[in-house]
Amino acid sequence: MASLEGLAELEASMAALSTPMRVYVEAGRFTEPAPDLPELAARIRGLLAAVAADEPWQRFLRGYTPPSVPEICAALEPMETHGAAPFLARVAAVDLVWPSYRHLPAETAEHAAVRVVSLLGPEAGWWTNHDVGCGAVNGLTPLFDSLLAGANGEHFALALQIADD
């Protein structure tokens, strides 16, 4: 996916997974040469800062500073590519606190998530702040949060759901 059209499609597919004040997304092209996990973590840190600056969350995140890049790297767990689309769809569609509440219709989230994973390709790496094996979450904020991040060495995609109790 080297073309600008491919990047535009990645951005549009990620935008389809976003919901106001709950699911924040970002997609783009790395500007750094040979980006790796620290460069992806820097993009995650930027997304966390944008959430903290969003007016509805300011009262909950007063005084919050996103974790450092090394702290974000330490909080991330690798995820197999075959699990990325279902997990991304769940981050976008299912509320963290009230699982019976849906942010997006399941079919809409599944379609967009499959497209994002396809656009990044089979060689993309995927990370989450969940320990999939035991179900624990390495929170990136003082609230409930769920992150999925993917990168293929040229492009990245981030989805973060945040919720209060």
Backbone as a chain_set.jsonl record, in Angstrom:
{"seq": "MASLEGLAELEASMAALSTPMRVYVEAGRFTEPAPDLPELAARIRGLLAAVAADEPWQRFLRGYTPPSVPEICAALEPMETHGAAPFLARVAAVDLVWPSYRHLPAETAEHAAVRVVSLLGPEAGWWTNHDVGCGAVNGLTPLFDSLLAGANGEHFALALQIADD", "coords": {"N": [[0.843, -1.177, 0.0], [1.53, 1.498, -1.093], [0.65, 3.743, -2.355], [-0.875, 7.03, -2.516], [-3.61, 6.844, -2.721], [-4.105, 4.421, -1.462], [-3.353, 5.104, 1.14], [-5.287, 7.047, 1.652], [-7.534, 5.403, 1.604], [-6.991, 3.758, 3.796], [-7.083, 5.678, 5.863], [-9.785, 6.459, 5.591], [-11.1, 4.042, 6.161], [-10.327, 3.663, 8.809], [-11.506, 5.952, 9.902], [-14.157, 5.234, 9.709], [-14.408, 3.593, 11.864], [-14.44, 5.173, 14.066], [-15.994, 6.814, 16.842], [-17.696, 9.572, 18.242], [-16.23, 10.918, 21.141], [-15.668, 8.427, 22.268], [-14.383, 6.324, 20.706], [-11.351, 6.741, 19.403], [-9.377, 7.356, 16.592], [-6.532, 6.991, 14.438], [-4.641, 7.2, 11.496], [-1.929, 6.857, 9.255], [1.085, 7.81, 7.511], [4.349, 6.923, 8.29], [6.973, 9.222, 9.003], [9.514, 8.896, 9.747], [12.649, 7.276, 9.046], [12.787, 3.778, 8.536], [10.815, 2.933, 10.596], [9.921, 1.642, 13.839], [8.795, -0.114, 16.767], [9.137, 1.97, 18.816], [8.61, 4.333, 17.321], [5.973, 3.893, 16.584], [4.852, 3.842, 19.141], [5.261, 6.507, 19.814], [3.393, 7.716, 18.146], [1.086, 6.673, 19.292], [1.258, 7.896, 21.775], [0.805, 10.533, 20.98], [-1.879, 10.312, 20.161], [-3.075, 9.699, 22.623], [-2.576, 12.121, 23.943], [-4.196, 13.791, 22.403], [-6.733, 12.81, 23.062], [-6.785, 13.459, 25.792], [-6.848, 16.199, 25.566], [-9.295, 16.631, 24.483], [-12.313, 18.187, 25.01], [-14.603, 16.886, 26.401], [-13.291, 14.931, 27.919], [-11.499, 16.229, 29.536], [-12.161, 16.867, 32.209], [-12.033, 14.394, 33.441], [-9.462, 13.648, 33.011], [-7.788, 15.485, 34.143], [-4.709, 16.94, 34.694], [-3.441, 14.762, 33.653], [-0.78, 13.205, 31.992], [0.31, 11.728, 29.079], [1.789, 8.439, 29.068], [5.357, 7.896, 28.808], [7.261, 7.243, 25.783], [8.926, 4.878, 26.123], [7.472, 3.721, 28.27], [4.989, 3.257, 27.094], [5.746, 1.427, 25.111], [6.458, -0.697, 26.805], [3.969, -1.367, 27.799], [2.652, -2.551, 25.734], [1.456, -5.441, 24.073], [2.223, -8.017, 21.793], [0.152, -8.993, 19.028], [-1.323, -11.568, 17.157], [-1.705, -11.498, 13.619], [-4.045, -12.662, 12.584], [-5.858, -12.261, 14.615], [-6.253, -9.561, 14.685], [-8.251, -8.098, 13.158], [-10.813, -8.98, 14.271], [-10.42, -8.077, 16.909], [-10.002, -5.323, 16.546], [-12.49, -4.612, 15.484], [-14.06, -5.118, 17.734], [-13.008, -3.248, 19.586], [-13.904, -0.927, 18.361], [-16.686, -1.258, 18.305], [-17.915, -2.398, 20.658], [-18.818, -1.42, 23.87], [-16.561, -0.743, 26.512], [-17.25, -0.698, 29.244], [-19.986, -1.221, 29.417], [-20.849, -3.847, 27.949], [-23.141, -4.662, 26.539], [-23.93, -2.445, 25.207], [-23.584, -0.878, 22.106], [-21.277, 0.865, 20.132], [-21.002, 1.036, 17.426], [-22.711, -0.564, 14.689], [-22.245, -4.085, 14.527], [-21.651, -5.283, 12.019], [-20.799, -3.107, 10.45], [-18.476, -2.309, 11.859], [-16.959, -4.682, 11.677], [-16.585, -4.942, 8.873], [-15.077, -2.596, 8.236], [-12.843, -3.007, 9.906], [-11.719, -5.395, 8.901], [-10.976, -4.44, 6.402], [-9.017, -2.522, 7.093], [-6.992, -4.141, 8.233], [-6.388, -5.686, 6.01], [-5.429, -3.695, 4.26], [-3.071, -2.863, 5.569], [-1.673, -5.177, 5.365], [-0.327, -8.609, 5.3], [2.151, -8.741, 6.525], [2.208, -6.867, 8.472], [2.717, -5.643, 11.803], [1.052, -6.093, 14.92], [-0.219, -4.658, 17.898], [-1.421, -4.502, 21.258], [-2.833, -3.138, 24.286], [-3.676, -5.098, 25.869], [-3.268, -8.139, 27.634], [-3.646, -10.81, 26.023], [-3.622, -13.488, 26.687], [-4.19, -13.735, 29.477], [-6.132, -11.866, 29.939], [-5.707, -9.447, 31.215], [-5.302, -5.859, 31.389], [-3.089, -3.385, 30.376], [-3.353, -0.45, 31.374], [-3.402, 2.69, 29.719], [-4.294, 5.091, 30.412], [-5.82, 6.796, 33.241], [-8.383, 5.899, 33.173], [-10.811, 3.539, 31.843], [-9.436, 1.861, 29.149], [-8.803, 0.751, 25.824], [-6.686, -0.411, 23.408], [-5.637, -0.818, 20.035], [-3.007, -1.214, 17.836], [-1.471, -1.016, 14.71], [1.128, -1.606, 12.304], [3.041, -1.393, 9.309], [5.633, -0.826, 8.664], [5.665, 1.286, 6.952], [3.151, 2.519, 7.038], [0.649, 3.262, 9.554], [-1.925, 2.361, 11.916], [-4.206, 3.279, 14.381], [-6.372, 2.587, 17.065], [-8.328, 3.582, 19.733], [-10.313, 3.008, 22.441], [-12.004, 4.718, 24.95], [-13.299, 4.974, 28.225], [-15.317, 6.004, 30.983], [-16.186, 5.073, 34.331]], "CA": [[0.0, 0.0, 0.0], [2.437, 2.631, -1.156], [0.064, 4.894, -3.028], [-1.679, 7.973, -1.744], [-4.974, 6.313, -2.703], [-4.124, 3.407, -0.408], [-3.337, 5.82, 2.408], [-6.619, 7.654, 1.809], [-8.468, 4.32, 1.932], [-6.7, 3.383, 5.181], [-7.632, 6.74, 6.715], [-11.251, 6.396, 5.531], [-11.531, 2.834, 6.877], [-10.17, 3.939, 10.239], [-12.517, 6.945, 10.278], [-15.426, 4.519, 9.847], [-14.383, 2.923, 13.171], [-14.435, 6.207, 15.108], [-17.253, 7.345, 17.358], [-17.39, 10.747, 19.06], [-15.972, 10.845, 22.584], [-15.461, 7.06, 22.75], [-13.379, 5.596, 19.939], [-10.468, 7.668, 18.713], [-8.559, 6.642, 15.619], [-5.566, 7.735, 13.635], [-3.922, 6.405, 10.507], [-1.048, 7.723, 8.493], [2.362, 7.316, 7.0], [5.49, 7.312, 9.113], [7.938, 10.114, 8.365], [10.831, 8.455, 10.179], [13.194, 6.162, 8.27], [12.769, 2.47, 9.195], [10.11, 3.024, 11.883], [9.748, 0.412, 14.605], [7.851, 0.046, 17.871], [9.178, 3.29, 19.455], [7.945, 5.333, 16.488], [4.543, 3.624, 16.733], [4.498, 4.296, 20.496], [5.187, 7.977, 19.775], [2.089, 8.044, 17.546], [0.095, 6.348, 20.329], [1.358, 8.981, 22.767], [0.114, 11.685, 20.397], [-3.322, 10.055, 20.22], [-3.46, 9.851, 24.033], [-2.581, 13.559, 24.23], [-5.385, 14.364, 21.755], [-7.882, 12.429, 23.882], [-6.731, 14.245, 27.029], [-7.172, 17.586, 25.226], [-10.693, 16.686, 24.036], [-13.062, 18.819, 26.104], [-15.396, 15.991, 27.263], [-12.447, 14.103, 28.782], [-10.601, 17.051, 30.347], [-12.477, 16.792, 33.641], [-11.618, 13.083, 33.935], [-8.026, 13.48, 32.795], [-7.108, 16.682, 34.643], [-3.35, 16.674, 35.152], [-2.916, 13.551, 33.004], [0.239, 13.286, 30.955], [0.455, 10.388, 28.516], [3.036, 7.754, 29.419], [6.484, 8.12, 27.904], [7.38, 6.245, 24.719], [9.335, 3.579, 26.677], [6.379, 3.16, 29.076], [3.988, 2.735, 26.158], [6.328, 0.2, 24.545], [6.382, -1.746, 27.826], [2.563, -1.72, 28.021], [2.098, -3.196, 24.545], [1.593, -6.882, 23.871], [2.017, -8.338, 20.383], [-1.064, -9.73, 18.68], [-1.239, -12.252, 15.866], [-2.454, -10.812, 12.568], [-5.387, -13.239, 12.423], [-6.728, -11.739, 15.67], [-6.313, -8.096, 14.653], [-9.538, -7.566, 12.671], [-11.879, -9.127, 15.273], [-10.144, -7.222, 18.071], [-10.246, -3.946, 16.117], [-13.946, -4.44, 15.399], [-14.581, -5.068, 19.112], [-12.629, -1.945, 20.153], [-14.746, 0.109, 17.759], [-18.13, -1.467, 18.407], [-18.439, -2.855, 21.952], [-18.433, -0.547, 24.977], [-15.712, -1.389, 27.517], [-17.899, -0.771, 30.545], [-21.319, -1.792, 29.233], [-20.705, -4.637, 26.72], [-24.382, -4.788, 25.775], [-24.077, -1.21, 24.44], [-22.77, -0.867, 20.892], [-20.927, 2.167, 19.557], [-21.236, 0.881, 15.991], [-23.247, -1.878, 14.349], [-21.178, -5.085, 14.397], [-21.297, -5.483, 10.616], [-20.04, -1.923, 10.033], [-17.152, -2.394, 12.481], [-16.24, -5.828, 11.111], [-16.193, -4.624, 7.499], [-13.989, -1.603, 8.264], [-11.665, -3.609, 10.543], [-11.124, -6.325, 7.929], [-10.339, -3.622, 5.36], [-7.796, -1.931, 7.66], [-5.981, -5.196, 8.354], [-6.011, -6.023, 4.64], [-4.62, -2.605, 3.702], [-1.73, -2.892, 6.162], [-1.036, -6.359, 4.793], [-0.033, -9.745, 6.178], [3.432, -8.562, 7.217], [2.061, -5.824, 9.504], [2.758, -6.022, 13.209], [-0.106, -5.61, 15.681], [0.0, -4.607, 19.342], [-2.537, -4.05, 22.069], [-2.493, -2.987, 25.7], [-4.29, -6.246, 26.548], [-2.575, -9.412, 27.657], [-4.706, -11.657, 25.496], [-3.58, -14.771, 27.375], [-4.826, -13.736, 30.809], [-7.233, -10.905, 29.982], [-5.335, -8.215, 31.915], [-5.112, -4.679, 30.546], [-2.079, -2.425, 30.802], [-4.002, 0.83, 31.104], [-2.588, 3.818, 29.274], [-4.905, 6.266, 31.031], [-6.41, 6.424, 34.529], [-9.745, 5.436, 32.912], [-10.826, 2.289, 31.098], [-9.029, 2.084, 27.775], [-8.481, -0.418, 25.016], [-5.931, 0.068, 22.255], [-5.039, -1.703, 19.04], [-2.125, -0.461, 16.951], [-0.847, -1.823, 13.67], [2.083, -0.892, 11.46], [3.695, -2.25, 8.325], [6.926, -0.256, 8.309], [5.44, 2.539, 6.218], [1.888, 3.084, 7.497], [0.188, 2.819, 10.864], [-3.336, 2.547, 12.237], [-4.423, 3.25, 15.831], [-7.756, 2.72, 17.552], [-8.352, 3.647, 21.187], [-11.599, 3.285, 23.064], [-11.84, 5.19, 26.323], [-14.587, 5.025, 28.922], [-15.269, 6.203, 32.426], [-17.049, 4.079, 34.949]], "C": [[0.888, 1.239, 0.0], [1.79, 3.889, -1.722], [-0.692, 5.8, -2.069], [-3.126, 7.517, -1.668], [-5.122, 5.268, -1.615], [-4.132, 4.045, 0.968], [-4.696, 6.455, 2.675], [-7.642, 6.595, 2.182], [-8.25, 3.834, 3.371], [-7.297, 4.41, 6.142], [-9.16, 6.693, 6.746], [-11.776, 5.176, 6.287], [-11.398, 3.022, 8.379], [-11.222, 4.934, 10.71], [-13.883, 6.277, 10.471], [-15.532, 3.807, 11.199], [-14.472, 3.897, 14.343], [-15.85, 6.547, 15.546], [-16.917, 8.5, 18.292], [-17.266, 10.405, 20.542], [-15.752, 9.431, 23.108], [-14.33, 6.347, 22.032], [-12.617, 6.595, 19.084], [-9.561, 6.862, 17.79], [-7.568, 7.593, 14.967], [-4.921, 6.747, 12.681], [-3.047, 7.355, 9.724], [0.185, 7.006, 8.006], [3.454, 7.813, 7.945], [6.378, 8.264, 8.319], [9.363, 9.71, 8.719], [11.342, 7.34, 9.258], [13.179, 4.89, 9.118], [12.071, 2.513, 10.559], [9.917, 1.647, 12.511], [8.787, 0.724, 15.756], [7.958, 1.408, 18.57], [8.492, 4.39, 18.636], [6.425, 5.142, 16.54], [4.067, 4.1, 18.105], [4.417, 5.821, 20.56], [3.871, 8.431, 19.159], [0.959, 7.761, 18.542], [0.085, 7.445, 21.383], [0.65, 10.238, 22.266], [-1.4, 11.521, 20.428], [-3.828, 10.2, 21.654], [-3.523, 11.327, 24.427], [-3.803, 14.231, 23.604], [-6.645, 14.027, 22.547], [-7.931, 13.293, 25.139], [-7.103, 15.704, 26.771], [-8.621, 17.744, 24.763], [-11.56, 17.131, 25.215], [-13.878, 17.848, 26.965], [-14.562, 15.17, 28.247], [-11.562, 14.923, 29.714], [-10.897, 16.937, 31.832], [-12.056, 15.46, 34.252], [-10.105, 12.911, 33.894], [-7.233, 14.716, 33.217], [-5.734, 16.295, 35.201], [-2.718, 15.43, 34.532], [-1.871, 13.909, 31.963], [0.38, 11.884, 30.387], [1.779, 9.754, 28.947], [4.131, 8.07, 28.394], [6.504, 7.019, 26.836], [7.877, 4.906, 25.282], [8.246, 2.923, 27.537], [5.285, 2.583, 28.187], [4.497, 1.447, 25.529], [6.198, -0.958, 25.53], [4.952, -2.217, 28.06], [1.968, -2.518, 26.866], [2.432, -4.679, 24.493], [1.391, -7.16, 22.384], [0.738, -9.145, 20.191], [-0.848, -10.362, 17.31], [-2.138, -11.537, 14.852], [-3.876, -11.352, 12.439], [-6.359, -12.755, 13.502], [-6.959, -10.243, 15.598], [-7.68, -7.567, 14.217], [-10.664, -7.777, 13.686], [-11.672, -8.224, 16.492], [-10.419, -5.759, 17.732], [-11.744, -3.669, 16.024], [-14.555, -4.327, 16.79], [-14.233, -3.74, 19.782], [-13.559, -0.853, 19.636], [-16.218, -0.033, 18.107], [-18.66, -1.7, 19.813], [-17.915, -1.967, 23.08], [-17.654, -1.333, 26.031], [-16.433, -1.63, 28.839], [-19.246, -1.487, 30.463], [-21.325, -2.603, 27.937], [-21.986, -4.825, 25.919], [-24.645, -3.528, 24.934], [-23.11, -1.246, 23.261], [-22.536, 0.561, 20.428], [-21.195, 2.181, 18.059], [-21.956, -0.443, 15.77], [-22.093, -2.856, 14.09], [-20.722, -5.243, 12.953], [-20.455, -4.319, 10.081], [-18.615, -2.0, 10.568], [-16.334, -3.531, 11.879], [-15.731, -5.527, 9.707], [-14.996, -3.662, 7.48], [-12.716, -2.21, 8.85], [-10.961, -4.577, 9.598], [-10.397, -5.543, 6.844], [-9.038, -3.013, 5.861], [-6.684, -2.978, 7.721], [-5.482, -5.599, 6.968], [-5.1, -4.955, 4.035], [-3.21, -2.582, 4.291], [-0.959, -4.133, 5.735], [-0.647, -7.41, 5.809], [1.277, -9.608, 6.957], [3.359, -7.508, 8.319], [2.203, -6.436, 10.893], [1.587, -5.39, 13.933], [0.207, -5.699, 17.163], [-1.25, -4.088, 20.026], [-2.044, -3.833, 23.494], [-3.178, -4.069, 26.537], [-3.32, -7.411, 26.547], [-3.632, -10.442, 27.282], [-4.77, -12.984, 26.237], [-4.329, -14.792, 28.689], [-5.958, -12.719, 30.94], [-6.919, -9.612, 30.708], [-5.14, -7.081, 30.904], [-4.049, -3.797, 31.179], [-2.612, -1.042, 30.454], [-3.016, 1.911, 30.717], [-3.104, 5.138, 29.829], [-5.414, 5.847, 32.41], [-7.849, 5.922, 34.392], [-9.682, 4.042, 32.288], [-10.4, 2.603, 29.672], [-8.645, 0.768, 27.114], [-7.873, 0.07, 23.716], [-5.582, -1.087, 21.332], [-4.252, -0.819, 18.087], [-1.493, -1.418, 15.96], [0.08, -0.973, 12.828], [2.744, -1.884, 10.511], [5.061, -1.716, 7.893], [6.828, 1.032, 7.516], [4.2, 3.269, 6.737], [1.525, 2.532, 8.871], [-1.299, 3.094, 10.992], [-3.49, 2.366, 13.738], [-5.908, 3.379, 16.127], [-7.712, 2.621, 19.07], [-9.771, 3.921, 21.634], [-11.316, 3.693, 24.501], [-13.217, 5.317, 26.949], [-14.349, 5.349, 30.392], [-16.212, 5.176, 33.039], [-18.4, 4.678, 35.19]], "O": [[0.973, 1.944, 1.006], [2.334, 4.984, -1.578], [-1.09, 5.399, -0.975], [-3.803, 7.767, -0.671], [-6.139, 5.225, -0.923], [-4.837, 3.583, 1.866], [-5.199, 6.404, 3.798], [-8.53, 6.855, 2.993], [-9.211, 3.534, 4.08], [-7.944, 4.043, 7.123], [-9.764, 6.868, 7.804], [-12.79, 5.268, 6.98], [-12.264, 2.587, 9.14], [-11.773, 4.781, 11.8], [-14.673, 6.714, 11.308], [-16.632, 3.457, 11.628], [-14.569, 3.471, 15.494], [-16.78, 6.569, 14.739], [-15.954, 8.417, 19.055], [-18.098, 9.695, 21.107], [-15.656, 9.258, 24.323], [-13.417, 5.823, 22.671], [-13.166, 7.208, 18.168], [-9.045, 5.812, 18.173], [-7.746, 8.811, 14.951], [-4.685, 5.592, 13.034], [-3.387, 8.526, 9.55], [0.308, 5.783, 8.08], [3.469, 8.978, 8.342], [6.517, 8.125, 7.103], [10.313, 10.136, 8.062], [10.55, 6.548, 8.748], [13.525, 4.932, 10.299], [12.678, 2.163, 11.571], [9.771, 0.638, 11.822], [8.056, 1.714, 15.712], [6.914, 1.971, 18.901], [7.861, 5.281, 19.204], [5.676, 6.119, 16.539], [2.996, 4.696, 18.217], [3.586, 6.365, 21.288], [3.291, 9.423, 19.601], [-0.007, 8.52, 18.622], [-0.979, 7.872, 21.831], [-0.024, 10.926, 23.033], [-2.124, 12.481, 20.691], [-4.899, 10.766, 21.875], [-4.422, 11.736, 25.161], [-4.383, 15.138, 24.201], [-7.53, 14.871, 22.688], [-8.991, 13.8, 25.508], [-7.62, 16.375, 27.665], [-9.119, 18.865, 24.661], [-11.535, 16.519, 26.282], [-13.844, 17.981, 28.189], [-15.066, 14.758, 29.292], [-10.931, 14.356, 30.605], [-9.969, 16.911, 32.641], [-11.754, 15.392, 35.444], [-9.54, 12.123, 34.652], [-6.139, 14.963, 32.709], [-5.624, 15.43, 36.07], [-1.581, 15.086, 34.856], [-2.069, 14.814, 31.153], [0.556, 10.934, 31.15], [2.769, 10.454, 29.163], [3.848, 8.461, 27.262], [5.84, 5.993, 26.98], [7.298, 3.872, 24.949], [8.113, 1.699, 27.532], [4.718, 1.535, 28.498], [3.751, 0.474, 25.426], [5.865, -2.076, 25.135], [4.742, -3.356, 28.478], [0.892, -3.101, 27.007], [3.54, -5.104, 24.823], [0.482, -6.598, 21.773], [0.307, -9.88, 21.08], [-0.258, -9.751, 16.418], [-3.205, -11.034, 15.204], [-4.81, -10.584, 12.21], [-7.572, -12.837, 13.311], [-7.764, -9.701, 16.355], [-8.214, -6.663, 14.86], [-11.414, -6.836, 13.949], [-12.63, -7.676, 17.037], [-11.003, -5.035, 18.537], [-12.208, -2.608, 16.44], [-15.467, -3.528, 17.005], [-15.071, -3.163, 20.474], [-13.953, 0.041, 20.385], [-16.929, 0.968, 18.197], [-19.756, -1.24, 20.133], [-16.705, -1.787, 23.222], [-18.035, -2.444, 26.398], [-16.235, -2.665, 29.476], [-19.594, -2.27, 31.347], [-21.769, -2.091, 26.909], [-21.921, -5.121, 24.726], [-25.496, -3.55, 24.045], [-21.945, -1.609, 23.419], [-23.467, 1.362, 20.341], [-21.568, 3.21, 17.494], [-21.823, -1.356, 16.585], [-21.081, -2.482, 13.497], [-19.522, -5.327, 12.693], [-19.5, -4.538, 9.335], [-17.657, -1.784, 9.826], [-15.147, -3.363, 11.602], [-14.579, -5.821, 9.385], [-14.015, -3.905, 6.777], [-11.623, -1.954, 8.345], [-9.733, -4.574, 9.51], [-9.315, -5.943, 6.413], [-8.05, -2.989, 5.127], [-5.558, -2.713, 7.301], [-4.287, -5.826, 6.777], [-4.113, -5.278, 3.374], [-2.25, -2.305, 3.571], [0.272, -4.137, 5.743], [-0.634, -7.159, 7.014], [1.476, -10.303, 7.953], [4.342, -7.28, 9.024], [1.854, -7.595, 11.119], [1.173, -4.279, 13.603], [0.809, -6.664, 17.633], [-2.03, -3.334, 19.446], [-0.963, -4.293, 23.86], [-3.248, -3.967, 27.762], [-2.624, -7.642, 25.558], [-4.411, -10.885, 28.125], [-5.851, -13.549, 26.402], [-5.03, -15.758, 28.989], [-6.667, -12.711, 31.946], [-7.789, -8.748, 30.809], [-4.854, -7.314, 29.729], [-4.103, -3.5, 32.372], [-2.354, -0.525, 29.368], [-1.94, 2.036, 31.302], [-2.44, 6.17, 29.731], [-5.436, 4.654, 32.716], [-8.47, 5.557, 35.39], [-8.611, 3.44, 32.217], [-10.944, 3.516, 29.05], [-8.223, -0.186, 27.767], [-8.477, 0.872, 23.003], [-5.272, -2.19, 21.782], [-4.756, 0.19, 17.594], [-1.036, -2.5, 16.328], [-0.143, 0.225, 12.652], [2.977, -3.043, 10.853], [5.582, -2.123, 6.854], [7.798, 1.783, 7.418], [4.202, 4.494, 6.859], [2.019, 1.487, 9.293], [-1.862, 3.933, 10.288], [-2.964, 1.409, 14.307], [-6.609, 4.183, 15.513], [-7.128, 1.689, 19.623], [-10.367, 4.931, 21.261], [-10.489, 3.086, 25.181], [-14.178, 5.716, 26.293], [-13.312, 5.009, 30.961], [-16.948, 4.493, 32.326], [-19.29, 4.005, 35.709]]}, "num_chains": 1, "name": "protein.A"}
